């Protein structure tokens, strides 16, 4: 790769071309620890470029794992009138253009969300018929039993689709909190329809009060990430994604 420095700063530093030129001329940019003031200088892919002391990653595509916090939307087309913050806003400091969530989670659902600017990968993981497993931990109001496990395995017929067989593992059932019975379970589905998990639990008489996604395909949420925190995928995690 041989690209102009101002283009590098625009593509990987989140600056406009004019702001990139200004940053270079004001001495805020270094190449291999040396300040440069020529925006047109050519940059090799082996060079280290820093902007305000922060190293830029000169790769075309970026891949992040986010522990999505509650209250954030992950849709690229939010509902009219919904002014809730978008998960992409959490990545402003990265200065990477074209980031989008791979699939989406409901506003009140937390946990694993993949963020990238690789459209081909995003399409491959979400295209209908791909059947990428997604596992959630759910806390529901009500009591779960073996009949619910059988119902999930059989699938549910909704107006807009018929759910594929899903795996329900009950981890606790009938715990009483303030006089109300709650259950917790782990559920694995293949699709990703609107409010799907909540609708499935409703069919067995339970209301979801907390929902957290912990896996997507071969990727597992890093429990060291607090809600709202993210990290770039490690090479082995990216390899696991590409195996899907």
MOCORDA-V923367 format. One line per field, one symbol per residue. ss: DSSP state (H for helix, E for strand, - for the rest). burial: + if it has 16 or more other ideal C-beta (glycine too) atoms within 10 Angstrom, else -. A space follows every 50 residues. Layout:
ss=???
burial=???
//
This chain:
ss=-EEEHHHHHHHHH---HHHHHHHHH---EEE--EE------EEE----EE E--EE-------EEEEEE----E------------EHHHHHHHH-----E E--------EEEEEEE--HHHHHHHH-------EEEEEEEE----HHHHH HHHH--E----E----EEEEEEEEEEE--EEEEEEEEEE------HHHHH HHH---EEEEEEEEEE--EE---------EEE--HHHHHHHH--
burial=---+++-++++++++----++-++---++++----+--+---+---+-++ +----+-+---+++++++-+-+++------------++-++--+++--++ ++-++++-++++++++++--++--+------+-+++++++-+++---++- -+---+------+--+-+-+--+--------++++-+++-++---+++++ +--+-+-+--+++++++-+-+---+----+--+---++--+---
//
